[in-house]
């Protein structure tokens, strides 16, 4: 018994003595020799005292130096707006946000992706519009798509044009004109007289060239008083392509487009305004001819952030437009939100000169969006969300997102790095498809499961949805929507479903189903069991951790009790250590 008591006492004294020596050492920066200084410290010797001092970018007493995280200390870094501070060993780095580039003396400045074609992914037919930190791709009039891919549809093209295939895409083109792949083709030109549609005809040869140009080989007209003619607005050297509110006129031998008289206005209250509330951006447009009739010869339009300026759009009408992302912040756009809607508002300013001396027109505009899963995510500060990009051949690239929600309304996503749930609580899971025209696709959740680790390939899987169908034998699972639309929804009592684990991760394998060619809605007539077949990890969304409520609190209370015991026993141990040291 005596030996056991002595051994125990010796261990206690050793621990206390080691702690005491370590505590004494950290209170001093003096050393007996330079070799005692930390590797990130500078040693100073004056013949009497050797001093260790931590180098710049480190903190400590010189004997022990730790990296100083300048990014977390206000005033310790000089990273500019539109950049983020990244801590490095002994220093830090300023990293420009996406869409910005470091410029000497200016900090992070906006990259004009539209001026550098290699940075823009816009379709060849689309118009690239630069916005702060990003860019937008706008399909031309008569075309639909997300700007990365533009295609016409039957009936969408202007007069004299049809939606016809060219290569692997659909374009607006004159159906009577050849395409490049046809080479030189033979056509017939007709002459009419006194109501006869084709009194004379002559053969001509036509070849289509790149850029919408044609080469004609014309034979002589059958009569000397006949000549070949065409629409003057389509001939180079006459008018450019005029819009529906313009006429092509000859002015002193020069052709130009002129606004039609019936579009003239004298009162600003009659100014036509067009507001388009898109899924990703908001566009406001004013009629250019109407602005001209009000005295705006050179129109300059901009939003609250004047870097978001207007551009001209010519189609059936001639418009001056400006675009802002449907986001809080860019272009000065402000987000307000209530229980049912998210509203983005901004102000459009119109001046008569680029050098703005006074504002002539100010128009407030706003777009309100009902709160659904996607809008709720875009208007939340730090939603817990997972995303992946899926490319569909000939259609474009889409983004699929998965998020966790607090109720069956799917308007309040969980925020932060983790989610804590009680054993009885339901977790509401939503998946959604975003980007471009998603109307032809249904989002199908093929396999959704929970694992006790963050590894999606963990062999221990608790399937919520397996082979497209829910685990119907389990009352803790409710699948509300799957394979029916561009979104999917299910709910699960996570900690009644996933065994006795206090921490789990959620994974969902998704598939884009073409509703025109595939049967997308699963037919689930019976419960399905098993460990699951092959899961394509490139199509899996991952979220977590999800913890059981009360587990963290228990750990905290245990740590607190340990700290109290340390406070009680540490002074006597130190006292004993001192006594033994002096004896």
C-alpha positions in Angstrom: 0.0 0.0 0.0 2.9 2.4 0.9 4.6 1.8 -2.4 1.3 2.4 -4.3 0.8 5.7 -2.3 4.4 6.8 -3.0 4.1 6.0 -6.7 0.8 7.9 -7.0 2.3 10.9 -5.1 5.4 10.9 -7.3 3.3 11.0 -10.5 1.2 13.9 -9.2 4.3 15.8 -8.2 5.9 15.1 -11.6 2.9 16.4 -13.6 2.6 19.5 -11.4 6.4 20.2 -11.6 6.3 19.9 -15.4 3.3 22.2 -15.6 5.1 24.7 -13.3 8.3 24.7 -15.3 6.4 25.2 -18.6 4.5 28.1 -17.0 7.7 29.8 -15.8 9.3 29.4 -19.2 6.4 31.2 -21.0 6.7 34.2 -18.8 10.3 35.1 -20.0 11.9 35.8 -23.3 15.5 35.5 -21.9 17.5 32.5 -22.7 20.9 31.1 -21.9 21.9 30.6 -25.5 20.4 31.4 -29.0 19.7 27.7 -29.6 16.9 28.0 -27.1 15.0 30.5 -29.3 12.1 29.3 -31.4 12.8 28.7 -35.1 10.6 31.7 -35.9 12.3 34.0 -33.4 15.2 36.4 -33.7 18.0 36.1 -31.1 19.7 39.2 -29.7 22.9 39.0 -27.6 24.5 42.0 -25.8 27.2 40.2 -23.9 25.0 39.9 -20.7 21.5 38.9 -21.7 20.4 36.7 -24.6 16.9 37.8 -25.7 14.5 35.9 -28.0 11.9 37.9 -30.0 9.2 36.4 -32.3 9.6 37.5 -35.9 6.9 39.6 -37.6 3.8 37.6 -38.3 4.3 35.5 -35.2 3.3 36.0 -31.6 4.8 34.6 -28.3 7.7 35.2 -26.0 10.5 34.2 -28.4 11.0 30.8 -26.8 7.6 29.7 -28.2 6.3 31.5 -31.3 2.9 30.8 -32.9 1.6 32.0 -36.2 -0.4 35.3 -35.9 -3.7 35.0 -37.8 -3.8 38.6 -39.3 -7.1 37.8 -41.0 -9.0 37.5 -37.7 -7.5 40.7 -36.1 -9.1 44.0 -37.3 -6.5 46.4 -38.8 -3.8 43.7 -39.2 -4.3 43.3 -42.9 -4.9 45.7 -45.8 -7.0 43.5 -48.1 -9.3 45.6 -50.2 -13.0 45.2 -51.0 -13.8 42.3 -53.3 -11.0 40.3 -51.8 -10.6 37.8 -49.0 -7.8 37.5 -46.5 -6.1 34.1 -46.4 -3.7 33.4 -43.5 -0.3 31.9 -44.3 2.6 31.0 -42.0 4.0 34.3 -40.7 2.0 36.4 -43.1 -1.2 36.5 -45.1 -2.4 36.8 -48.7 -5.2 38.8 -50.3 -7.1 36.7 -52.8 -9.5 38.5 -55.2 -13.0 37.2 -55.4 -14.3 35.4 -58.5 -14.8 37.9 -61.3 -12.1 40.3 -59.9 -8.4 40.7 -60.7 -5.6 42.3 -58.7 -4.4 45.6 -60.2 -1.3 47.4 -58.8 -2.4 50.4 -56.8 -6.1 49.7 -57.2 -6.7 46.5 -55.4 -9.2 44.0 -56.8 -10.9 45.4 -59.9 -13.8 43.9 -61.9 -12.8 41.7 -64.8 -14.7 42.5 -68.0 -15.3 39.0 -69.2 -17.1 40.3 -72.3 -13.9 42.0 -73.5 -11.9 38.8 -73.1 -13.7 36.1 -75.1 -11.7 33.3 -73.5 -13.3 34.2 -70.1 -16.9 34.2 -71.4 -19.0 31.1 -72.0 -21.7 32.9 -73.9 -23.2 31.2 -76.9 -22.0 32.6 -80.3 -25.4 34.2 -80.8 -25.7 35.6 -77.3 -24.9 39.1 -76.1 -22.4 39.3 -73.3 -23.2 41.9 -70.6 -20.6 42.7 -68.0 -21.7 43.2 -64.4 -19.6 43.7 -61.3 -17.9 40.4 -60.4 -19.6 38.5 -63.2 -21.3 38.7 -66.6 -24.6 37.8 -68.1 -25.4 36.1 -71.4 -28.5 37.3 -73.2 -30.0 35.3 -76.1 -31.1 37.5 -79.0 -34.7 38.3 -79.9 -36.4 35.2 -81.2 -34.1 32.8 -79.3 -34.6 31.1 -76.0 -32.0 29.6 -73.6 -29.8 30.5 -70.7 -27.3 32.5 -72.8 -24.8 29.7 -72.7 -26.9 27.9 -75.2 -29.4 29.8 -77.5 -31.9 28.2 -79.8 -35.0 29.4 -81.6 -38.3 27.6 -81.6 -41.0 27.4 -84.3 -42.8 30.8 -84.6 -40.2 32.7 -82.6 -38.3 34.2 -85.5 -39.1 37.5 -87.2 -40.8 38.1 -90.6 -39.4 36.1 -93.5 -37.4 33.9 -91.2 -37.9 30.3 -90.0 -36.4 28.3 -87.2 -34.2 25.8 -89.1 -31.5 23.3 -88.2 -27.9 24.4 -88.8 -25.3 21.9 -87.6 -26.3 20.8 -84.1 -28.4 23.8 -83.3 -31.6 25.6 -84.4 -31.2 29.1 -85.8 -33.4 31.8 -87.4 -32.7 31.9 -91.1 -34.3 32.6 -94.5 -35.7 29.1 -95.5 -35.3 30.0 -99.2 -31.6 30.8 -98.8 -28.9 28.0 -98.8 -26.8 27.1 -95.9 -23.0 26.8 -95.9 -22.9 23.0 -96.1 -24.9 23.0 -99.4 -22.1 24.9 -101.3 -23.2 26.5 -104.6 -26.9 26.0 -105.3 -29.2 26.9 -108.2 -32.2 29.1 -107.7 -34.7 30.8 -109.9 -35.4 34.6 -110.0 -38.7 35.7 -111.2 -39.9 38.9 -112.9 -43.5 40.0 -112.8 -45.6 42.3 -115.0 -49.3 43.3 -114.9 -50.1 41.0 -112.0 -48.3 37.9 -113.5 -46.3 36.4 -110.7 -43.5 34.9 -112.8 -43.8 36.2 -116.3 -40.1 35.7 -116.9 -37.6 33.7 -114.9 -33.8 33.4 -114.9 -31.4 30.9 -113.3 -29.0 32.2 -110.6 -26.4 30.6 -108.5 -26.0 31.3 -104.7 -23.4 30.4 -102.2 -23.7 30.9 -98.4 -20.7 32.3 -96.6 -19.8 32.6 -92.9 -21.3 35.5 -91.0 -24.7 35.5 -92.9 -23.3 36.7 -96.2 -24.2 35.3 -99.7 -22.4 35.4 -103.1 -24.7 35.6 -106.2 -23.8 34.6 -109.8 -26.4 36.5 -111.8 -27.2 36.0 -115.5 -28.4 38.8 -117.8 -32.1 39.8 -117.4 -34.3 38.5 -120.3 -35.4 42.1 -121.2 -33.2 45.2 -121.2 -35.7 47.1 -119.1 -35.6 44.5 -116.3 -33.2 44.5 -113.3 -32.5 42.4 -110.2 -33.8 44.1 -107.0 -34.1 43.3 -103.3 -35.3 44.8 -100.0 -33.1 48.0 -99.5 -32.9 47.3 -95.8 -31.0 44.1 -96.5 -28.3 45.6 -98.7 -25.0 46.8 -97.3 -24.7 50.5 -98.0 -28.4 51.2 -97.5 -29.9 50.7 -94.0 -28.8 48.6 -91.2 -31.5 46.2 -90.0 -34.2 48.5 -88.8 -36.5 47.6 -85.9 -40.3 47.7 -85.9 -40.5 51.3 -84.6 -38.2 52.6 -87.4 -38.4 53.2 -91.1 -35.5 52.8 -93.6 -35.2 56.2 -95.4 -32.8 57.8 -97.9 -31.4 61.1 -96.6 -29.3 63.0 -99.2 -28.3 59.7 -100.8 -27.6 58.0 -97.6 -29.8 55.3 -96.1 -30.6 55.2 -92.4 -33.1 54.0 -89.9 -35.5 56.7 -88.6 -38.0 56.5 -85.7 -41.6 56.3 -86.9 -43.8 59.3 -86.1 -46.4 57.2 -84.3 -43.8 56.4 -81.6 -43.2 60.1 -80.7 -44.3 61.3 -77.3 -44.2 64.7 -75.5 -45.1 63.6 -72.0 -42.7 61.4 -69.9 -45.7 59.7 -68.3 -46.3 58.0 -71.7 -42.8 56.6 -71.7 -43.1 52.8 -72.2 -41.3 50.7 -69.7 -40.6 47.0 -69.9 -39.6 45.0 -66.8 -38.5 41.4 -67.0 -38.1 39.5 -63.7 -36.0 36.5 -64.6 -34.9 33.6 -62.4 -31.3 34.9 -62.3 -31.4 38.5 -63.5 -33.7 41.5 -63.8 -33.9 43.6 -66.9 -35.6 47.0 -67.3 -36.0 48.6 -70.7 -37.1 51.9 -72.2 -38.1 52.6 -75.8 -35.2 54.3 -77.6 -37.4 56.1 -80.1 -39.7 57.5 -77.3 -36.6 58.6 -75.4 -35.3 60.4 -78.6 -38.7 62.2 -79.0 -38.3 63.5 -75.4 -34.9 65.0 -76.3 -32.5 62.2 -75.3 -30.3 62.1 -78.4 -27.4 60.3 -76.5 -28.9 58.1 -73.9 -26.9 57.1 -70.8 -28.7 54.7 -68.4 -27.3 53.3 -65.1 -28.5 51.9 -61.8 -27.6 52.9 -58.2 -24.2 51.6 -58.9 -23.3 53.5 -62.0 -20.9 50.8 -63.2 -24.1 48.9 -64.2 -24.9 50.9 -67.3 -27.4 50.5 -70.2 -27.0 48.9 -73.6 -28.9 48.9 -76.8 -31.1 46.0 -77.9 -32.5 45.9 -81.4 -35.3 43.4 -82.3 -39.0 44.0 -83.1 -38.4 47.2 -81.2 -35.4 49.4 -80.4 -34.8 49.3 -76.6 -32.3 50.8 -74.2 -31.9 48.2 -71.4 -29.9 47.6 -68.2 -29.5 44.4 -66.3 -28.9 43.5 -62.7 -28.4 40.1 -61.1 -31.3 39.0 -58.9 -29.1 39.3 -55.8 -28.7 41.5 -52.8 -25.8 43.9 -53.4 -24.7 43.9 -57.1 -25.6 47.1 -59.0 -26.9 48.5 -55.8 -29.9 46.1 -55.7 -31.5 45.8 -52.3 -33.3 42.7 -51.0 -36.3 42.8 -48.7 -38.1 39.7 -47.6 -41.2 38.8 -45.7 -42.9 35.5 -44.9 -44.1 34.9 -48.5 -42.0 36.9 -50.9 -38.5 38.1 -51.7 -38.3 41.5 -53.4 -35.3 43.0 -55.2 -35.5 46.8 -55.8 -33.3 49.3 -57.6 -33.4 52.7 -59.3 -32.9 53.4 -63.0 -31.4 56.8 -63.9 -31.5 58.2 -67.4 -29.3 61.1 -68.5 -28.8 62.9 -71.8 -25.0 62.7 -71.7 -22.3 60.3 -70.5 -20.9 63.1 -68.3 -23.8 63.4 -65.8 -24.4 66.9 -64.7 -28.0 66.4 -63.6 -30.3 63.4 -63.6 -33.2 63.8 -66.1 -35.3 60.7 -65.3 -35.4 58.5 -62.2 -37.5 55.3 -62.2 -37.8 53.0 -59.2 -38.5 49.3 -60.1 -38.8 46.1 -58.2 -39.4 42.4 -58.8 -41.0 40.1 -56.2 -40.5 36.4 -56.2 -42.7 33.9 -54.2 -40.5 32.2 -51.6 -39.9 28.7 -52.9 -36.9 26.5 -52.3 -34.6 28.1 -54.8 -35.5 31.7 -53.9 -35.2 30.9 -50.2 -31.6 29.7 -50.7 -30.6 32.7 -52.8 -32.0 35.1 -50.1 -30.4 33.4 -47.1 -27.0 34.5 -45.7 -25.2 31.2 -45.1 -27.5 28.3 -46.1 -26.3 24.8 -45.6 -26.3 23.7 -49.2 -24.5 21.3 -51.6 -24.2 21.8 -55.4 -22.9 20.1 -58.4 -22.9 20.8 -62.2 -24.4 18.4 -64.7 -23.9 18.7 -68.4 -26.6 17.5 -70.8 -25.5 17.1 -74.4 -27.0 19.6 -76.8 -28.9 21.4 -74.0 -26.3 23.0 -71.7 -25.0 22.8 -68.2 -27.3 22.8 -65.2 -26.7 23.2 -61.5 -28.4 20.8 -59.0 -28.6 22.0 -55.3 -29.6 20.2 -52.1 -30.4 22.0 -48.9 -32.0 21.3 -45.5 -35.1 23.1 -44.4 -36.8 23.6 -41.0 -40.4 23.0 -42.1 -42.6 21.5 -44.7 -43.1 25.0 -46.3 -39.5 24.7 -47.6 -38.9 28.5 -47.1 -36.5 28.5 -44.1 -33.3 26.7 -44.9 -30.9 25.7 -42.0 -27.9 28.0 -41.9 -24.4 27.5 -40.7 -21.9 24.6 -40.9 -24.0 21.9 -39.2 -27.6 21.1 -38.1 -28.7 19.9 -34.7 -32.0 17.9 -34.4 -33.9 16.3 -31.6 -34.7 12.6 -31.9 -38.3 13.3 -32.8 -37.7 16.1 -35.2 -38.3 15.8 -39.0 -35.6 17.0 -41.3 -37.0 18.4 -44.6 -34.7 17.9 -47.6 -35.0 19.7 -50.9 -33.2 19.2 -54.2 -33.6 21.6 -57.1 -32.5 22.2 -60.7 -31.2 25.6 -61.7 -29.8 27.3 -64.8 -31.4 27.9 -68.2 -34.6 26.3 -69.5 -35.3 23.5 -67.1 -38.9 23.0 -68.2 -38.2 19.8 -70.2 -36.4 18.1 -67.3 -37.5 16.4 -64.1 -35.1 15.9 -61.2 -35.0 12.3 -60.1 -33.4 11.3 -56.7 -32.2 7.8 -57.5 -30.5 7.0 -54.2 -30.6 9.0 -50.9 -29.0 7.6 -47.8 -27.4 8.5 -44.4 -23.9 7.4 -43.3 -22.1 7.8 -39.9 -19.2 9.4 -41.7 -18.7 12.1 -44.3 -17.6 9.5 -46.8 -20.4 8.9 -49.4 -18.9 5.5 -50.2 -19.1 4.4 -46.5 -20.2 0.7 -46.6 -22.7 1.4 -43.8 -25.6 3.1 -45.5 -29.2 3.8 -44.3 -31.2 4.2 -47.4 -34.1 6.7 -47.4 -34.6 6.4 -51.2 -33.2 3.4 -53.0 -33.4 2.6 -56.7 -35.8 5.7 -57.1 -38.2 4.4 -54.5 -38.7 5.3 -50.8 -38.1 2.8 -48.0 -41.9 2.4 -47.7 -41.7 0.1 -44.7 -40.3 2.9 -42.6 -42.9 5.4 -41.1 -40.1 7.9 -40.4 -39.8 8.6 -44.2 -42.1 10.8 -46.3 -41.3 11.4 -50.0 -43.4 14.3 -51.3 -42.0 14.8 -54.8 -39.6 12.8 -57.0 -39.2 12.7 -60.7 -42.2 15.0 -61.3 -40.7 18.5 -61.7 -37.3 20.3 -61.6 -37.3 19.8 -57.8 -37.5 16.9 -55.3 -38.6 16.9 -51.6 -38.6 14.4 -48.8 -38.7 14.4 -45.0 -37.1 12.0 -42.5 -37.0 11.6 -38.7 -33.2 11.3 -39.0 -32.4 10.0 -35.5 -35.2 7.6 -35.4 -34.3 6.3 -38.8 -30.4 6.2 -38.8 -29.8 3.8 -35.9 -28.2 4.9 -32.6 -25.8 7.4 -34.1 -25.4 10.9 -32.7 -23.9 12.3 -35.9 -24.7 11.4 -39.5 -24.2 12.7 -43.0 -26.7 12.8 -45.8 -26.0 11.9 -49.5 -28.3 12.0 -52.6 -27.6 10.6 -56.1 -29.5 12.6 -58.7 -30.4 12.2 -62.3 -31.8 14.7 -64.9 -34.7 12.9 -66.6 -35.9 14.1 -70.1 -39.7 14.3 -69.7 -40.1 14.2 -73.5 -38.4 10.9 -74.0 -38.3 9.1 -70.6 -40.7 8.0 -68.0 -39.5 10.0 -65.0 -42.0 9.4 -62.1 -41.0 6.2 -60.3 -43.5 3.4 -60.0 -43.1 2.0 -56.5 -45.6 -0.7 -55.8 -43.7 -2.5 -53.0 -41.0 -1.9 -50.4 -37.4 -2.2 -51.5 -34.6 -3.5 -49.3 -31.0 -4.3 -49.7 -27.6 -2.6 -49.6 -28.1 -0.8 -52.9 -26.3 -1.3 -56.3 -23.8 0.9 -58.1 -23.9 4.6 -57.1 -22.3 7.2 -59.4 -20.2 9.4 -57.1 -20.0 12.2 -59.7 -23.8 12.7 -59.3 -23.9 12.6 -55.5 -24.7 15.7 -53.3 -23.4 15.6 -49.8 -24.5 17.5 -46.6 -23.6 17.3 -43.0 -22.8 16.9 -40.2 -26.3 16.5 -38.7 -26.1 16.0 -34.9 -28.5 14.8 -32.3 -29.5 17.7 -30.0 -28.1 17.4 -26.4 -25.0 15.6 -27.4 -22.8 18.7 -27.6 -24.3 20.1 -24.4 -23.4 16.9 -22.6 -19.8 17.1 -23.8 -19.7 20.8 -22.7 -20.9 20.0 -19.2 -18.4 17.2 -18.8 -15.6 19.6 -19.9 -16.8 22.2 -17.4 -16.8 19.7 -14.5 -13.2 18.7 -15.5 -12.1 22.3 -15.5 -13.6 22.9 -12.0 -11.8 19.8 -10.7 -8.5 21.2 -12.2 -9.1 24.5 -10.4 -9.6 22.7 -7.0 -6.6 20.3 -7.3 -4.0 22.4 -9.2 -3.0 24.9 -6.3 -2.2 22.1 -3.8 -0.2 20.2 -6.5 1.8 23.3 -7.3 2.4 23.9 -3.6 3.7 20.4 -3.2 5.9 20.8 -6.3 7.5 24.0 -4.9 8.1 22.4 -1.5 9.8 19.4 -3.1 11.8 21.7 -5.4 13.3 23.8 -2.5 14.1 20.6 -0.4 
